[in-house]
Amino acid sequence: METLVLGLVGSTLAGLLTGVGALPVLFTRNVSQRTQNLFLGFGAGVMLAATAFSLIVPGIEAARELGLGRVFSAFVVSAGILVGGAALLRLGAWLSEHHLGSGPYAEDVAGRARVVLFILAITLHNFPEGLAVGVGFASGDVANGTALAVAIGLQNVPEGLAVAMASVAAGDPARRAFLVGVLSGLVEPVGGALGSGLVFLAAPFLPVAMGFAAGAMLFVISEEVIPEINRERNDGLNSVGLLTGFVVMMMLDVVLA
């Protein structure tokens, strides 16, 4: 019970830091198209770095800790990536065919679907992170679990900003965008509770879950975000945003690892 509580509290606090990252969106007013694309580029960079350093590499390491060989560990995570990409492909097709409710951009079904996929991909990747925190506490090393929760929480700050800015870029009001940023991190406590309460079941699932989330994020970056921000000439501004987001997230991942 103690490890369950610690895993739940640690993953909840880590997840809530997405809200800290989303705070700047409350002060945005009349964001220009160039600035929107810069934000989306930043979000794409964050997602790319998170895919590599927060999901694929840790996923392979988690598989090897389960006793799998180097090749089979890479195979397991690769399978997860392909399944995640295929799942988002099907979901994207479904979203594009359906009206997605009322709001400032409800008539732009394709645009709304793009933002939904973007937010969903980042939200999905928070689940295996919460799972990792829970498993960390359940291992019996509270210091290790705490360090992992702090590291993931700090990484969630730029992710919360990326989600909120994507929501603003699609036309959401600032308060709704902030709420979306907060909610995107609240799947982490679910993963944390499962990881700490069912560690013997959760640990083998972790490599596949990380691969799945990585595949989902790679699909959204390739299919939706990069084509969208490059539809108009931008003098390299979007690439500046992407590189900045990648470097910020990479530094957080490497420094806090």
Backbone bond lengths (Angstrom), bond angles and torsions (degrees), N, CA, C in turn:
res aa  C-N    CA-C-N  psi(-1)  N-CA   C-N-CA  omega(-1)  CA-C   N-CA-C  phi
1 M - - - 1.463 - - 1.532 111.16 -
2 E 1.347 115.90 -37.47 1.466 119.01 -179.90 1.527 111.28 -63.75
3 T 1.323 116.80 -44.27 1.469 118.97 179.71 1.527 110.99 -67.64
4 L 1.332 117.27 -33.12 1.459 120.67 177.20 1.518 110.67 -62.73
5 V 1.343 115.82 -45.08 1.465 120.40 179.74 1.525 110.53 -64.99
6 L 1.338 116.47 -44.79 1.462 119.90 179.79 1.527 111.35 -62.19
7 G 1.325 116.25 -43.30 1.463 119.57 178.72 1.515 112.02 -63.45
8 L 1.331 116.45 -40.28 1.458 120.74 179.86 1.520 111.43 -67.88
9 V 1.335 116.83 -45.34 1.474 120.67 180.00 1.528 110.63 -65.39
10 G 1.339 116.83 -46.03 1.461 120.51 -178.54 1.512 112.42 -61.83
11 S 1.327 117.12 -45.31 1.467 120.43 -179.14 1.523 111.78 -71.11
12 T 1.342 116.98 -31.89 1.475 119.87 177.11 1.519 111.07 -65.85
13 L 1.339 116.29 -47.41 1.464 119.64 179.20 1.528 111.02 -62.66
14 A 1.333 116.58 -39.58 1.468 120.07 177.78 1.521 110.51 -63.38
15 G 1.329 116.53 -42.66 1.461 120.46 179.95 1.517 112.99 -65.70
16 L 1.334 116.56 -36.79 1.465 120.06 -178.15 1.522 112.87 -67.60
17 L 1.330 117.13 -19.66 1.465 119.29 178.46 1.526 112.22 -68.12
18 T 1.338 118.24 -13.68 1.459 118.42 170.83 1.525 110.07 -62.27
19 G 1.342 115.68 -32.71 1.466 119.93 177.25 1.514 112.22 -65.69
20 V 1.338 116.74 -35.34 1.466 120.09 176.65 1.528 109.45 -63.39
21 G 1.328 115.96 -42.69 1.457 119.40 178.31 1.515 112.83 -64.67
22 A 1.345 116.26 -31.27 1.462 120.54 -177.35 1.526 112.81 -80.38
23 L 1.320 118.95 -11.49 1.473 121.82 -175.49 1.530 114.70 -53.75
24 P 1.355 119.25 -42.92 1.476 118.26 -177.49 1.518 114.08 -57.39
25 V 1.330 117.46 -21.88 1.455 119.49 -177.50 1.528 111.36 -66.70
26 L 1.334 117.48 -22.18 1.463 121.06 -179.93 1.527 111.79 -69.37
27 F 1.315 116.38 -15.31 1.464 120.39 -177.45 1.522 112.48 -108.07
28 T 1.337 117.14 11.76 1.461 120.28 179.02 1.519 110.43 -87.96
29 R 1.309 116.58 141.80 1.457 122.40 178.76 1.532 108.81 -141.67
30 N 1.328 116.76 129.34 1.470 122.10 174.09 1.532 112.04 49.62
31 V 1.302 116.02 61.37 1.458 121.31 -177.93 1.526 109.59 -73.12
32 S 1.334 116.49 126.46 1.461 120.89 -179.57 1.526 110.78 -71.63
33 Q 1.349 116.15 164.09 1.456 120.34 179.91 1.519 111.19 -63.01
34 R 1.336 117.26 -39.52 1.465 119.95 178.76 1.524 110.79 -61.69
35 T 1.345 116.09 -41.66 1.456 119.84 179.90 1.521 110.93 -68.73
36 Q 1.335 116.65 -38.16 1.461 120.20 176.52 1.518 110.86 -59.41
37 N 1.331 116.61 -44.73 1.461 120.35 179.16 1.526 111.77 -65.91
38 L 1.340 116.16 -34.57 1.462 119.97 176.12 1.526 109.70 -62.70
39 F 1.337 116.68 -43.45 1.464 121.13 178.41 1.529 110.89 -62.61
40 L 1.332 115.74 -44.03 1.462 119.21 179.73 1.532 111.03 -65.08
41 G 1.334 116.45 -38.32 1.455 120.00 175.60 1.519 111.65 -62.13
42 F 1.341 116.23 -42.27 1.463 120.99 176.34 1.526 109.88 -59.76
43 G 1.333 116.14 -43.88 1.457 120.24 178.99 1.512 112.30 -62.40
44 A 1.338 116.60 -39.91 1.465 120.13 178.17 1.523 110.90 -63.31
45 G 1.341 116.88 -40.28 1.461 120.29 177.98 1.519 111.98 -64.38
46 V 1.336 116.06 -41.84 1.468 120.55 176.60 1.529 110.26 -59.44
47 M 1.334 115.67 -44.81 1.459 120.33 -178.66 1.524 111.62 -64.84
48 L 1.328 117.05 -41.44 1.468 120.20 179.79 1.528 111.08 -61.84
49 A 1.335 116.25 -46.82 1.464 119.31 -179.79 1.521 111.20 -66.08
50 A 1.340 116.50 -40.82 1.463 119.75 179.07 1.524 110.65 -63.24
51 T 1.324 116.13 -37.86 1.463 120.14 178.68 1.526 111.20 -59.72
52 A 1.320 115.47 -46.22 1.470 119.47 -176.86 1.522 112.25 -75.23
53 F 1.342 116.21 -52.80 1.461 120.40 -167.82 1.529 114.45 -92.82
54 S 1.344 117.52 -21.91 1.465 119.67 -179.78 1.517 112.87 -102.62
55 L 1.338 117.07 -16.80 1.459 119.32 -174.10 1.534 113.35 -122.15
56 I 1.344 117.69 -59.88 1.462 119.61 -172.44 1.530 111.84 -67.83
57 V 1.327 117.16 -52.39 1.471 119.58 -179.22 1.534 111.66 -63.10
58 P 1.351 119.64 -49.49 1.472 118.71 176.65 1.522 112.95 -62.57
59 G 1.349 116.97 -33.24 1.450 119.70 178.79 1.520 111.85 -62.89
60 I 1.333 116.52 -43.34 1.474 120.84 177.91 1.527 110.22 -65.57
61 E 1.344 116.44 -40.36 1.464 119.81 178.30 1.525 111.01 -64.01
62 A 1.349 116.55 -40.44 1.468 119.88 178.55 1.516 111.26 -63.76
63 A 1.336 116.65 -38.41 1.468 120.27 178.15 1.528 110.85 -65.51
64 R 1.310 116.94 -40.38 1.468 119.93 -179.83 1.529 111.26 -68.54
65 E 1.350 116.66 -32.12 1.461 119.51 176.57 1.524 111.88 -67.69
66 L 1.333 116.74 -21.39 1.458 121.22 176.49 1.531 111.97 -81.22
67 G 1.342 115.77 -2.23 1.454 119.94 177.79 1.515 113.87 98.63
68 L 1.323 117.57 5.36 1.456 120.07 178.41 1.529 109.11 -78.47
69 G 1.293 116.94 149.90 1.455 121.00 177.73 1.518 111.86 -72.20
70 R 1.327 115.39 171.37 1.463 120.28 -177.55 1.525 111.80 -59.73
71 V 1.339 116.32 -46.82 1.466 120.36 -177.14 1.523 110.97 -68.14
72 F 1.328 117.29 -45.66 1.462 119.73 -177.97 1.526 111.10 -68.15
73 S 1.328 117.76 -33.14 1.464 120.84 176.33 1.526 110.32 -61.72
74 A 1.345 115.56 -45.15 1.465 119.54 177.96 1.523 110.87 -65.03
75 F 1.326 116.80 -36.63 1.468 121.04 179.01 1.527 111.26 -63.82
76 V 1.328 117.36 -43.56 1.466 121.87 -178.94 1.528 110.59 -61.80
77 V 1.339 117.04 -47.31 1.461 120.46 179.95 1.525 110.54 -67.24
78 S 1.326 117.05 -38.36 1.465 120.71 178.43 1.526 111.23 -62.67
79 A 1.329 116.41 -40.72 1.463 119.99 177.07 1.524 110.51 -61.43
80 G 1.332 116.02 -41.54 1.461 120.02 177.12 1.523 111.79 -61.57
81 I 1.344 116.79 -40.15 1.465 121.11 179.24 1.524 110.76 -61.26
82 L 1.325 116.69 -46.58 1.464 120.82 -178.30 1.523 111.52 -65.61
83 V 1.319 117.08 -40.49 1.464 120.36 178.44 1.533 110.19 -66.47
84 G 1.338 117.13 -40.83 1.461 120.64 178.08 1.511 112.18 -62.41
85 G 1.337 116.49 -43.23 1.463 119.61 177.63 1.512 112.18 -63.96
86 A 1.344 117.01 -41.84 1.468 120.94 179.55 1.525 110.95 -64.62
87 A 1.341 116.43 -39.17 1.465 120.10 179.48 1.521 110.93 -63.29
88 L 1.324 117.28 -42.94 1.467 120.28 179.23 1.518 111.52 -69.74
89 L 1.322 117.65 -31.69 1.461 121.33 175.37 1.528 110.07 -60.21
90 R 1.323 116.56 -47.57 1.458 120.75 179.55 1.522 111.12 -67.01
91 L 1.312 116.83 -41.23 1.460 120.06 179.97 1.519 110.91 -65.06
92 G 1.343 117.08 -41.15 1.457 120.59 178.59 1.512 112.05 -61.22
93 A 1.340 116.36 -40.18 1.466 120.22 177.82 1.523 110.81 -64.35
94 W 1.329 116.34 -40.44 1.468 120.14 179.06 1.524 111.64 -65.49
95 L 1.339 116.50 -44.07 1.461 120.28 -179.16 1.525 111.38 -63.59
96 S 1.327 117.07 -37.60 1.459 120.95 -178.19 1.525 112.25 -67.52
97 E 1.324 116.40 -21.66 1.465 120.38 -178.40 1.521 113.17 -92.32
98 H 1.321 118.20 -5.23 1.460 120.89 -174.26 1.515 111.22 -123.12
99 H 1.312 114.71 143.43 1.463 120.79 173.52 1.512 108.04 -73.20
100 L 1.330 116.75 133.92 1.458 119.91 -169.57 1.517 113.29 -107.65
101 G 1.332 117.35 33.01 1.456 120.27 172.08 1.509 113.50 94.67
102 S 1.311 115.38 -175.60 1.456 122.11 -177.46 1.521 110.38 -85.90
103 G 1.308 116.16 167.08 1.455 120.44 179.52 1.509 110.85 142.73
104 P 1.327 116.50 177.06 1.464 120.53 -174.88 1.519 114.38 -65.09
105 Y 1.329 118.54 -17.32 1.454 119.56 -179.46 1.526 110.68 -135.28
106 A 1.331 116.05 31.89 1.461 120.15 -177.89 1.525 111.93 -62.90
107 E 1.342 116.99 -30.50 1.462 118.92 -178.69 1.524 112.39 -73.90
108 D 1.326 116.28 -22.23 1.459 120.23 178.48 1.528 108.32 -88.26
109 V 1.344 115.44 79.33 1.456 120.05 -174.12 1.529 111.05 -61.82
110 A 1.318 116.46 -42.95 1.460 119.79 -179.55 1.523 110.87 -63.98
111 G 1.342 116.40 -41.48 1.457 120.14 179.54 1.518 111.73 -65.12
112 R 1.320 116.42 -41.82 1.461 120.54 178.75 1.526 110.42 -65.17
113 A 1.327 116.57 -42.48 1.465 120.03 178.63 1.520 110.52 -60.08
114 R 1.328 116.53 -39.42 1.462 121.14 -179.59 1.522 110.85 -60.84
115 V 1.347 115.82 -45.67 1.462 119.54 -178.84 1.526 111.06 -68.97
116 V 1.338 116.72 -40.10 1.465 120.11 178.06 1.531 110.56 -58.78
117 L 1.323 117.19 -43.63 1.463 120.92 179.14 1.526 111.22 -64.27
118 F 1.319 116.58 -42.05 1.460 121.86 179.37 1.529 110.32 -58.59
119 I 1.334 115.38 -50.71 1.458 120.61 -177.54 1.529 110.56 -67.44
120 L 1.329 116.24 -40.60 1.457 119.93 -179.65 1.519 111.24 -62.94
121 A 1.328 117.01 -39.79 1.468 120.01 -178.61 1.523 110.91 -62.51
122 I 1.326 117.60 -44.98 1.462 120.06 178.97 1.526 110.50 -67.55
123 T 1.341 116.69 -39.20 1.461 120.09 178.36 1.526 110.93 -62.59
124 L 1.332 116.69 -43.18 1.464 120.80 179.05 1.527 111.58 -58.60
125 H 1.327 115.88 -39.34 1.466 117.91 -175.30 1.521 111.40 -73.12
126 N 1.350 117.59 -16.61 1.457 119.71 177.16 1.530 112.01 -73.37
127 F 1.344 117.22 -24.21 1.467 119.33 -178.88 1.533 112.21 -64.56
128 P 1.343 119.31 -53.11 1.470 117.29 178.61 1.521 113.09 -64.93
129 E 1.336 118.14 -25.61 1.464 119.37 174.56 1.526 110.12 -65.42
130 G 1.349 116.45 -44.37 1.464 119.60 175.92 1.518 111.34 -62.51
131 L 1.329 115.91 -38.55 1.468 121.41 177.18 1.525 110.14 -59.31
132 A 1.327 116.02 -42.76 1.467 120.69 -179.97 1.524 111.37 -63.91
133 V 1.340 117.00 -39.88 1.464 120.27 178.03 1.522 109.95 -62.91
134 G 1.336 116.58 -45.53 1.456 120.02 179.90 1.517 112.67 -61.52
135 V 1.333 116.35 -43.76 1.464 120.71 177.99 1.526 110.14 -63.37
136 G 1.344 115.94 -37.53 1.458 119.97 178.77 1.515 112.64 -60.34
137 F 1.330 117.56 -43.89 1.460 120.87 177.74 1.525 111.10 -70.00
138 A 1.341 116.30 -38.40 1.465 119.84 -177.35 1.528 112.45 -68.23
139 S 1.335 116.67 -17.67 1.464 119.62 178.66 1.522 111.99 -68.78
140 G 1.340 116.36 -13.41 1.452 121.13 178.76 1.513 113.90 98.60
141 D 1.318 117.07 -9.92 1.470 121.42 179.10 1.519 108.40 -97.91
142 V 1.333 116.24 94.36 1.471 121.23 -176.23 1.522 110.80 -63.94
143 A 1.324 117.24 -37.86 1.465 120.60 179.92 1.520 110.66 -61.96
144 N 1.329 116.26 -41.92 1.462 120.04 179.26 1.521 111.21 -66.28
145 G 1.334 116.20 -42.63 1.459 120.01 177.94 1.509 111.93 -62.20
146 T 1.332 116.26 -40.48 1.474 120.85 179.77 1.520 110.57 -65.69
147 A 1.329 116.85 -44.77 1.465 120.36 179.40 1.521 110.76 -61.27
148 L 1.329 116.13 -39.87 1.464 120.46 179.62 1.524 110.83 -65.95
149 A 1.345 116.64 -41.49 1.466 120.54 179.31 1.529 111.07 -64.42
150 V 1.335 117.28 -41.22 1.469 121.13 179.06 1.528 110.31 -64.79
151 A 1.338 116.18 -44.62 1.466 120.41 -179.06 1.525 110.86 -61.57
152 I 1.322 116.79 -48.42 1.467 120.31 -179.02 1.522 110.68 -66.07
153 G 1.344 116.46 -37.68 1.464 119.39 177.87 1.517 112.48 -60.92
154 L 1.320 117.33 -44.01 1.461 120.39 178.71 1.526 111.23 -66.38
155 Q 1.323 116.68 -35.53 1.470 119.57 176.43 1.523 111.26 -66.61
156 N 1.333 116.78 -26.23 1.458 120.43 -178.86 1.529 112.92 -71.77
157 V 1.335 117.26 -18.42 1.462 119.81 -177.87 1.532 111.58 -61.67
158 P 1.340 119.97 -55.65 1.471 118.42 177.91 1.524 112.88 -65.26
159 E 1.335 117.46 -27.05 1.465 119.36 177.78 1.529 110.62 -68.17
160 G 1.336 116.58 -40.37 1.466 119.87 176.21 1.515 111.69 -62.09
161 L 1.338 116.36 -39.30 1.456 120.32 176.99 1.522 110.70 -64.20
162 A 1.330 116.86 -42.36 1.471 120.75 -179.08 1.522 110.97 -62.27
163 V 1.334 117.06 -43.50 1.464 120.61 179.61 1.525 110.80 -64.17
164 A 1.325 117.10 -47.07 1.459 120.79 -177.85 1.525 111.44 -63.90
165 M 1.322 117.27 -41.29 1.452 120.55 -179.54 1.531 111.54 -69.05
166 A 1.332 116.69 -33.79 1.463 119.18 175.34 1.520 110.35 -64.09
167 S 1.315 116.26 -38.57 1.461 121.15 178.58 1.525 110.83 -65.82
168 V 1.335 116.64 -41.16 1.466 120.84 176.79 1.515 110.84 -64.77
169 A 1.329 116.19 -42.03 1.464 120.58 -179.37 1.517 111.72 -60.83
170 A 1.332 116.44 -27.52 1.462 120.37 179.29 1.520 112.50 -85.50
171 G 1.341 117.31 -6.47 1.451 120.05 176.98 1.508 115.83 109.29
172 D 1.329 118.33 3.99 1.463 120.02 178.47 1.520 110.63 -69.75
173 P 1.335 117.89 145.98 1.462 120.12 172.17 1.522 110.39 -65.05
174 A 1.334 115.50 158.24 1.467 120.66 -172.41 1.524 112.40 -59.15
175 R 1.328 117.71 -42.03 1.467 119.22 -177.37 1.521 111.84 -65.53
176 R 1.321 116.75 -39.98 1.461 119.70 178.26 1.522 110.05 -66.49
177 A 1.328 116.71 -41.00 1.460 120.04 179.34 1.528 110.62 -62.22
178 F 1.322 116.70 -40.17 1.468 120.62 177.63 1.527 110.50 -62.72
179 L 1.331 116.28 -43.78 1.465 120.39 179.66 1.521 111.07 -62.82
180 V 1.335 116.44 -39.62 1.469 120.03 177.36 1.525 110.19 -61.85
181 G 1.338 116.24 -41.64 1.462 120.06 178.05 1.517 112.17 -61.24
182 V 1.337 116.81 -41.32 1.467 120.63 178.31 1.523 111.02 -65.28
183 L 1.327 115.98 -48.15 1.469 120.80 -176.08 1.524 112.71 -63.72
184 S 1.346 116.61 -29.52 1.463 118.96 -178.09 1.525 112.24 -62.78
185 G 1.333 116.79 -23.58 1.463 119.77 -179.62 1.518 114.20 -92.68
186 L 1.325 117.04 -7.08 1.460 119.03 -173.53 1.522 114.34 -83.80
187 V 1.339 117.28 5.69 1.465 118.41 169.17 1.529 110.49 -83.05
188 E 1.332 117.04 -14.20 1.461 119.33 -179.55 1.525 113.01 -63.62
189 P 1.350 119.83 -41.47 1.470 118.33 176.83 1.526 112.99 -60.27
190 V 1.336 117.18 -32.41 1.468 120.01 177.09 1.528 109.44 -62.58
191 G 1.332 115.29 -48.56 1.461 119.44 177.28 1.516 111.97 -63.62
192 G 1.342 116.60 -38.51 1.466 120.59 179.70 1.513 112.26 -62.99
193 A 1.338 116.27 -42.87 1.464 120.38 179.50 1.525 111.04 -65.15
194 L 1.336 116.58 -42.47 1.460 120.05 178.98 1.528 111.07 -66.28
195 G 1.328 115.79 -42.31 1.458 119.72 -177.85 1.516 113.12 -64.37
196 S 1.342 116.75 -41.03 1.461 119.92 -178.27 1.519 112.18 -82.26
197 G 1.339 117.97 -31.48 1.456 120.43 -178.01 1.510 113.84 -85.76
198 L 1.333 116.73 -27.90 1.464 120.95 -177.12 1.525 109.96 -129.79
199 V 1.321 115.76 51.58 1.456 120.75 -171.68 1.532 112.48 -57.85
200 F 1.336 116.93 -36.02 1.461 119.04 -177.03 1.528 111.70 -71.23
201 L 1.340 116.81 -23.04 1.453 120.77 175.34 1.522 111.32 -91.77
202 A 1.338 115.98 -35.34 1.469 121.03 -173.85 1.521 112.31 -74.43
203 A 1.321 117.53 -40.16 1.463 120.38 -175.98 1.530 112.88 -58.30
204 P 1.347 120.05 -45.94 1.470 118.99 177.64 1.522 113.46 -65.69
205 F 1.335 116.93 -23.60 1.462 121.29 -178.23 1.525 111.88 -81.43
206 L 1.331 116.66 -19.81 1.467 121.71 -172.12 1.529 113.57 -59.23
207 P 1.343 121.24 -47.64 1.477 119.74 -179.46 1.527 112.91 -59.93
208 V 1.337 116.65 -41.36 1.464 120.04 -179.87 1.522 110.48 -67.40
209 A 1.344 116.97 -41.77 1.465 120.95 -179.99 1.519 111.12 -62.99
210 M 1.314 116.79 -40.52 1.467 120.34 178.86 1.528 110.71 -66.95
211 G 1.337 116.74 -41.16 1.454 119.52 176.92 1.519 111.71 -63.75
212 F 1.324 117.20 -42.95 1.467 121.80 178.91 1.529 110.61 -58.27
213 A 1.336 116.81 -48.32 1.460 120.65 179.90 1.522 111.35 -63.31
214 A 1.338 116.97 -38.22 1.463 120.57 178.38 1.523 110.67 -64.15
215 G 1.335 117.09 -42.53 1.457 120.16 178.39 1.513 112.25 -63.33
216 A 1.326 116.37 -40.22 1.464 120.48 177.85 1.519 111.08 -61.15
217 M 1.331 116.70 -44.12 1.452 120.58 -178.28 1.527 111.39 -68.94
218 L 1.329 117.35 -41.39 1.468 120.04 179.17 1.527 110.83 -62.90
219 F 1.324 116.83 -39.48 1.459 120.08 178.75 1.525 111.02 -62.21
220 V 1.319 117.06 -46.69 1.470 120.39 -177.79 1.525 110.89 -64.89
221 I 1.322 116.81 -41.40 1.470 119.98 179.27 1.525 110.09 -60.90
222 S 1.324 116.64 -48.03 1.457 121.51 -175.59 1.526 112.80 -71.95
223 E 1.324 116.22 -42.66 1.460 121.01 -171.22 1.522 113.29 -85.54
224 E 1.338 116.90 -32.48 1.460 119.77 -170.44 1.526 114.05 -117.20
225 V 1.337 116.52 -53.76 1.469 119.03 -167.90 1.525 111.76 -72.78
226 I 1.325 117.77 -54.28 1.466 119.67 -176.00 1.532 112.31 -62.65
227 P 1.343 120.04 -45.09 1.475 118.41 175.51 1.525 112.88 -59.90
228 E 1.322 116.97 -36.90 1.469 120.31 -177.88 1.526 111.50 -65.75
229 I 1.335 117.24 -46.54 1.466 118.83 -175.08 1.516 112.26 -75.93
230 N 1.338 117.83 -12.03 1.462 120.53 -179.45 1.527 113.16 -107.72
231 R 1.327 116.70 14.71 1.465 119.43 179.50 1.519 111.65 -68.30
232 E 1.340 117.53 -28.22 1.458 121.94 -179.51 1.518 109.71 -122.63
233 R 1.335 115.69 155.28 1.463 120.54 176.64 1.532 109.14 -62.24
234 N 1.324 115.48 136.08 1.475 118.57 -175.34 1.511 113.31 -138.77
235 D 1.346 116.48 7.85 1.470 121.39 177.90 1.531 112.46 56.90
236 G 1.317 116.75 32.39 1.458 120.34 176.59 1.509 115.28 81.18
237 L 1.349 117.95 2.08 1.463 120.81 -176.34 1.529 111.53 -62.97
238 N 1.335 116.49 -39.55 1.460 119.66 -179.62 1.521 111.41 -64.56
239 S 1.333 115.82 -38.19 1.464 119.69 178.35 1.522 110.88 -67.45
240 V 1.328 116.71 -34.44 1.467 120.41 175.22 1.526 109.74 -61.16
241 G 1.338 115.87 -44.03 1.454 119.88 177.86 1.519 111.39 -62.03
242 L 1.339 116.45 -44.27 1.466 120.18 -178.98 1.531 110.97 -63.27
243 L 1.326 116.54 -46.40 1.467 119.85 -179.35 1.529 111.16 -64.35
244 T 1.342 116.28 -39.07 1.469 119.72 178.81 1.519 110.70 -63.80
245 G 1.342 116.63 -46.21 1.456 120.01 178.50 1.523 111.89 -61.04
246 F 1.331 116.30 -41.39 1.465 120.41 -179.85 1.524 110.59 -63.16
247 V 1.344 116.63 -46.34 1.465 120.39 -176.98 1.529 110.88 -66.11
248 V 1.339 117.15 -42.54 1.470 120.34 179.49 1.525 110.22 -59.45
249 M 1.336 116.12 -47.90 1.464 119.82 -177.68 1.518 111.16 -69.65
250 M 1.324 117.67 -38.61 1.463 121.10 178.80 1.516 110.17 -62.15
251 M 1.340 117.57 -45.41 1.447 121.06 -179.31 1.528 111.19 -61.71
252 L 1.344 116.45 -41.69 1.459 119.37 178.34 1.527 110.99 -63.36
253 D 1.332 116.03 -43.80 1.463 120.14 179.77 1.518 112.25 -62.68
254 V 1.332 116.45 -45.99 1.460 120.63 -175.58 1.529 111.70 -72.43
255 V 1.327 116.28 -44.61 1.463 120.45 -177.72 1.526 111.34 -66.94
256 L 1.345 115.95 -37.91 1.465 119.74 -175.32 1.527 113.46 -91.31
257 A 1.341 117.02 -1.82 1.461 119.68 -177.74 1.540 110.62 -65.41
